[in-house]
Amino acid sequence: MKLPDAQRAVLEAASANEARSIDRLTAEADLPDPTVVGATFTLEEEGLVTLTERVETDATLTEEGREYADTELPELALHEAVVAAGGETDLGSAIDEAGLNGPQVDIALSNFSRKGYGTIDSGQISAAPDANPTDDPERLALAALADGEPIDDESVLDGLAGRNLVAREETTVREVTLTDDGVTALMEGIETTDTVGALTPEMLTTGEWRDADFAAYNVEADAERAQAGRLHPLRRTAERVTDVLVGMGFEEMDGPHADAEFWINDCLFMPQDHPARTHWDQFTLADPDAIDDLPDELVAGVEHAHREGVGPDGDGYHSPWSADVARRLSLRGHTTSLSARHLAGVATGELEPPQRLFSVEKVYRNDTLDATHLLEFFQIEGLVMAEDLSVRDLMGTFTEFYAQFGITDLEFKPTYNPYTEPSFELFGEHPTTGELVEIGNSGLFRPEMLDPLGVDCDVMAWGLALERLLMLTHGFEDIRDVHGTLVDLDFLRNAEVVY
Ligand SMILES: N[C@@H](Cc1ccccc1)C(=O)O
């Protein structure tokens, strides 16, 4: 019989008397695992081997399990402390003596009683005289696992898995046995065919590939999973947002992450003593600490709006205003700075209506980290500049935009921004908790903002949070499950950006 090299090696490594695992055949045939699996599948099809599959459950120590294997289970540490104190003592000193703290205290107390190591009664703890902590099955199992020994007692393993001290993982073990035909073939002798398993650069350059007999691929064979790099789901969502907005006729804006407060705040009619302009909210740069080249005429116009307001009935803030503050350099707390630069005509030249602009960019805020706040996040900024815009246009745009992501239950709540009137916060329903989540803020820019920038038509605008959009589309309850060091690798590898 003629067989390709790999099949012959697998056949020779297999036995008729004993089922051998693929791992063992791989070691004996000295071939890569996928090659052996592929060869085995073909041999099975040809009736030369039989292949059986068995699911084995592996147990490995979790970090906590390892810690207790190295030291002691909390309930045993507690027992030891009680025994050392003469068999009975007050609970507080037993806990201290056992060196228990935080969640370990509860763990120790509940397991101490459950396992019959003693009793706890009105603040006193006593050790059961007949308890035998040395033979504690969980303790022995942890020690055995730490030494790499197998554990047969499933109920102990289940208990440890329930305490999160052991992680159980199922693996499929494939085993191969020679059939009678396989034995006969081996006895009659096997010649190696010259089928080629892999195309090499040499075969291409010499032209040898032309006459080669290539082995067929077995597309059903198990192969190692290659984890290639891929874009973060958040980045892919950002790209999707860009696609949607471009599809709605928007053009992308660009601009600096660190900018003069003039563009970030002053142009937005944010008084210089506004709380959002303090270090509690924004990150101010120390070096360099200012932008010197602001357009004089614009600065004068903005200062005038702040001091006197706009129009015959206008009224300003009558609060301090200084060009030095306006020149101060900060990380942008919103990308509305890009809208200001574009509307002022300093980004891409004077704008004529109609215009639709957007950006999906990072912004930075000195927030307190929690489930819905990070120090930086992506903002979906947008503006429409046209004659006669109304709140209906604003709501219609959001309805159209969010519908692309399957979000059709938007709610609007009136709010206040120094730079818009009217202003609306947007909310969407969280798919699993049902809670309303704030997903953005919007409004029509006020004349106090537009007039100094030289814009005399209407502008509606918004800032939406990309991470919050992802929370609604993927059901996250904590933003830190999307960003940062706590993100689940499987999520990064497998998440689909669905729309
Ligand atoms: N700048 C606002 C969003 C916004 C932009 C434009 C108009 C109204 C609101 C924010 O960061 O929340």
The ligand as an ORCA input file, in Angstrom:
! r2SCAN-3c Opt
* xyz 0 1
  N     -20.559     69.520     24.223
  C     -21.678     68.770     24.719
  C     -22.464     68.118     23.628
  C     -23.142     69.120     22.754
  C     -22.583     69.482     21.548
  C     -23.201     70.397     20.734
  C     -24.417     70.917     21.143
  C     -24.972     70.571     22.340
  C     -24.333     69.663     23.150
  C     -21.159     67.673     25.656
  O     -19.997     67.400     25.655
  O     -21.919     67.067     26.372
*
